[in-house]
Amino acid sequence: MKNGISNLERRILYVVQHGFPATKTPFQDMARQAGIDTEELLAVLRDWKKQGKVRRIGAIVNHIKVGLAAGVMVVWDVRAERIQEVGEILAGFEEVSHAYERETADNRPYNVYTMVHGEDEHQLRRTVERMSQSCGVSDYRLLFTEKELKKVPPTYITNM
């Protein structure tokens, strides 16, 4: 054990941090890479979740590769007492990959941010209009993605 991490945990961290394989059996394939069976991998991941070492495990989708070449960050000016309600409505749209609250500033009056994905700019505008109608917020701005500068899986633990 180095740094309190067993060899088994080290192997599992390695395969998990390098992303889900693009297969129909990602956990089985990751377990095979780690040299263990699928149930053992899942048991360790469940244990890490119970211990608070892991909050969640999910795929990072490359939107362009799945046919969603357009993106827009929508910034919303939402009354403070409605932030939770509006945030839940906006996050409920399948086209939304991120929805979060930010503090405002003198030069930035918007407090709710959503990242919306679609096939093209026209589709994005229609989606945002539906979102606006659903939550009753009409004060927003569209910040269209011009170029993706970085898309790599995050690395959470580096001192293994």
N, C-alpha and C positions, 0 to 999 in steps of 0.2 A: 504494500500500500504506500503510495506516494501522495502527500497532501490529503490523506484521509480518503482517497479514491481507490477502490479496488481495480484490478485489471479488467474485470467484467464491466464495471461502470465506465471505465475509460474507453473500452471498445464500443459500448452503447452510445456514449457521448459522441464518439467519432462519427458513427453512422448517422445518428440523429442530426447532428450539426451540418452534415453535408447534404441534407435535403432528402425529401421523399423521392424514391425512384418513380419514374413515369410508367408504372405498371399497374395491373389490376390487383396485385397483392403486395403493396408497399411494406407492410409490417413484416410479412413473411420474408421478403427479400432483404430487409434491413437486419432481421434476426440472423439470416444465413450469413450475411456479411460480417456480423459480430461473432459468428461461430456458436450460436445458441439456437434453441427452438423458439417459435413465435410466442408461445405462452410465457416463456421465461422473460422475453423482451417486454411483453405487455405487463407482466407482474412487476418488473423493475420500474417501468414508467408509471404504473398506478401507485407504487410505493413512493416514488419521487413526488408525485402530485399530493399524496397524503402528508408528506413531510414538508411541503411548501417549496421544494427544490424546483418544481416545474409548475407553472400556472396553467398552461395549455400547450397542446401540440396541434399545429395546423399547417396546411400547405400554404406556400407563398405562390400565388398564381401569377404567371406572366401573361398579362391581359392581351398583349399583342399576339402571342402564340395561339390564344384561344379565339382570335377573331375580333377582339375589342381594341381596335387600333387608336381610338380617340379617348381622351380623358380630359376632365375639367375639375378643378378645385372650385367648389362653390363656398363662398363665405357669406354667412347669414348674420343679420343683426336681430337678435332674439331678445325679447324682454326677459329679464333675470328670472322672474317667477315662472317662465314657460320653458326654460332651457331643458330640463329633464324630459318633459312631455314632447317637445319639438325634436329633441335629439333622438328619442326612441322612434318617432315617426319616420324621420329621415333615415336612420340606420336600418329601418325595416325594408327599404327598397333594395331589391336584389342587385341593382346596378351600383350600389354604394359599397365601396370596399373599406372606407375609413369614415368615421364620424366622431368628432371630439369637440370639446369646449376649450377655448383659450381666453385668457384675460384680454380685455381691450386696452388700447393705448390711445394717446391723443391722435396719432396718425393712422390708427387701425381700430375703427369702431366695431368691427365684427367679432362675435364671440362664439359662433358655432361654425365648424368647418366640415365639409364633406368632400370626399373624392368619388367622382362618378365616372363610370366607364361605359363606353358604347362603341358602335360601329363607325359613327361619323359625327360631325358637329351638329348636324340637323337632329339626329336621334338624341344627342345629349341635351340640346335645348328643349326638346319635347319632354324628356324625362324630368329635367329641372322644373319645368312648368307644372308638371304633375305633382312633384314634390312640394312646390310652393303652395299649390291649391290644397294639398292634403294637410299641411301643417298651418296654413293661414298666415304665412310669413311671406311678404312680397319685397322686403328690403334685403337684397342679396346682390352679389357680383360674381361673374363667371371669369375664372382664370384658367384659360385653356392651356393644356400641355403642349409645348412646342417641340421639346426634345427630351427623351429620357436619358439622363446622364449616368445613372448607376442602377443596376439591378442584380444584387448578389444576396444570397441567403445570409442572415445575421450569424455571427459567431458569439456565443454567450460565455463560454469558458475557454480561456486561452492558456492557463497555467497548468496543463495536465501533465 
